[in-house]
């Protein structure tokens, strides 16, 4: 993934809980999600991406609950809660789609690497082995030949 400084989305602390302010915050969140998803290039990047968005303790979805839902005044809690609940499956879907994209790209690369040219000649292996007595006799003959006999 690209460096975190370029893509680091932080959940804004909302002070205005009007419909237009919520819509703007949601659009900004989806824009950041798409940018980070596009930057994922490997499975390790995907794991970091998934953890960043879906981790239980400090993931962005958890921060939405803390910074938007819990901070919302009583009159706006229902609207904010519905939006947060609508965001969760969409974020999960984007994370799953990113994994599918990574895996399909990796599998097509593997298939290209595993292709064989079946027109190439095979490897011929010698059949059997030399008998130990014949092998010893050939070594003795080789020694005498090197001595000049």
C-alpha positions as CSV (number, residue, x, y, z in Angstrom):
1,X,0.0,0.0,0.0
2,X,1.1,3.5,-0.5
3,X,2.4,5.5,2.4
4,X,-0.1,6.2,5.1
5,X,0.5,10.0,4.9
6,X,-1.0,10.1,1.4
7,X,-4.0,7.9,2.2
8,X,-4.6,8.3,5.9
9,X,-8.3,9.0,6.4
10,X,-9.2,10.1,9.9
11,X,-12.8,10.0,11.0
12,X,-13.9,13.6,11.5
13,X,-15.5,14.6,14.8
14,X,-18.9,15.9,13.7
15,X,-20.4,19.0,15.3
16,X,-23.2,19.4,12.8
17,X,-25.5,16.4,12.6
18,X,-27.8,17.7,9.8
19,X,-28.6,15.5,6.8
20,X,-26.3,17.5,4.5
21,X,-23.4,17.4,6.9
22,X,-23.8,13.6,7.3
23,X,-24.1,13.1,3.5
24,X,-20.8,15.1,3.0
25,X,-19.0,13.0,5.7
26,X,-20.3,9.8,4.2
27,X,-19.1,10.8,0.7
28,X,-15.7,11.7,2.1
29,X,-15.5,8.3,3.8
30,X,-16.4,6.4,0.6
31,X,-13.9,8.5,-1.4
32,X,-11.2,7.5,1.1
33,X,-12.3,3.9,1.1
34,X,-12.1,3.7,-2.7
35,X,-8.7,5.4,-2.8
36,X,-7.2,3.0,-0.2
37,X,-8.8,0.0,-1.9
38,X,-7.2,1.0,-5.2
39,X,-3.8,1.3,-3.6
40,X,-3.9,-2.3,-2.3
41,X,-1.5,-4.4,-4.3
42,X,-0.7,-7.5,-2.3
43,X,-2.3,-9.7,0.3
44,X,-0.2,-8.1,3.1
45,X,-1.5,-4.7,2.0
46,X,-5.0,-6.1,2.0
47,X,-4.6,-7.3,5.6
48,X,-3.5,-3.9,6.7
49,X,-6.4,-2.3,4.8
50,X,-8.9,-4.7,6.3
51,X,-7.6,-4.1,9.8
52,X,-7.5,-0.3,9.3
53,X,-11.2,-0.3,8.4
54,X,-12.7,-3.1,10.3
55,X,-10.6,-3.7,13.5
56,X,-12.7,-4.0,16.6
57,X,-10.7,-1.7,18.9
58,X,-9.4,1.1,16.6
59,X,-10.8,0.5,13.1
60,X,-12.6,3.2,11.2
61,X,-16.0,1.5,11.7
62,X,-15.4,1.5,15.4
63,X,-14.4,5.2,15.3
64,X,-17.6,6.0,13.5
65,X,-19.5,4.6,16.5
66,X,-17.4,6.6,18.9
67,X,-17.1,9.9,17.1
68,X,-20.5,10.0,15.3
69,X,-23.0,7.9,17.0
70,X,-22.1,8.4,20.6
71,X,-21.5,12.1,20.1
72,X,-24.8,12.7,18.3
73,X,-27.5,14.6,20.3
74,X,-30.6,12.5,21.2
75,X,-32.7,14.0,18.4
76,X,-30.2,12.9,15.7
77,X,-29.1,9.6,17.1
78,X,-31.6,7.6,15.1
79,X,-30.5,9.1,11.8
80,X,-26.8,8.8,12.6
81,X,-27.3,5.2,13.8
82,X,-29.1,4.3,10.5
83,X,-26.3,5.8,8.5
84,X,-23.6,4.0,10.5
85,X,-25.4,0.7,10.2
86,X,-25.7,1.3,6.4
87,X,-22.0,2.0,6.1
88,X,-20.9,-1.3,7.8
89,X,-22.0,-3.7,5.1
90,X,-20.7,-1.4,2.3
91,X,-17.3,-1.2,3.9
92,X,-17.2,-5.0,4.4
93,X,-18.3,-5.4,0.8
94,X,-15.5,-3.1,-0.4
95,X,-12.9,-5.0,1.7
96,X,-14.1,-8.3,0.3
97,X,-14.1,-7.0,-3.3
98,X,-10.5,-5.8,-2.8
99,X,-9.4,-9.2,-1.7
100,X,-11.2,-10.8,-4.7
101,X,-9.4,-8.4,-7.0
102,X,-6.0,-9.2,-5.4
103,X,-6.6,-12.9,-5.6
104,X,-7.8,-13.0,-9.2
105,X,-4.7,-10.9,-10.3
106,X,-2.4,-13.2,-8.4
107,X,-4.0,-16.4,-9.7
108,X,-3.7,-15.3,-13.4
109,X,0.0,-14.4,-12.8
110,X,0.5,-17.9,-11.3
111,X,-1.2,-19.6,-14.2
112,X,1.1,-17.8,-16.7
113,X,4.1,-18.9,-14.8
114,X,3.0,-22.5,-14.6
115,X,2.4,-23.0,-18.3
116,X,4.5,-25.6,-19.9
117,X,5.7,-26.0,-23.4
118,X,4.7,-29.5,-24.2
119,X,6.6,-29.5,-27.5
120,X,10.0,-29.5,-25.7
121,X,11.8,-32.9,-25.5
122,X,11.7,-34.6,-22.2
123,X,14.5,-35.4,-19.9
124,X,16.1,-38.8,-20.7
125,X,17.3,-40.7,-17.7
126,X,19.7,-43.6,-17.9
127,X,18.1,-46.9,-17.4
128,X,19.6,-49.0,-14.6
129,X,23.0,-48.7,-13.0
130,X,26.5,-50.1,-13.7
131,X,27.3,-53.3,-11.8
132,X,29.7,-52.7,-8.9
133,X,32.2,-55.3,-10.3
134,X,32.2,-53.7,-13.8
135,X,32.5,-50.3,-12.2
136,X,35.6,-51.4,-10.1
137,X,37.1,-53.0,-13.2
138,X,36.6,-49.8,-15.3
139,X,38.3,-47.7,-12.5
140,X,41.3,-50.1,-12.5
141,X,41.5,-50.0,-16.3
142,X,41.4,-46.1,-16.1
143,X,44.2,-46.0,-13.5
144,X,46.5,-48.3,-15.6
145,X,45.6,-46.3,-18.8
146,X,46.7,-43.1,-17.0
147,X,50.0,-44.8,-16.0
148,X,50.7,-45.6,-19.6
149,X,49.9,-49.3,-19.9
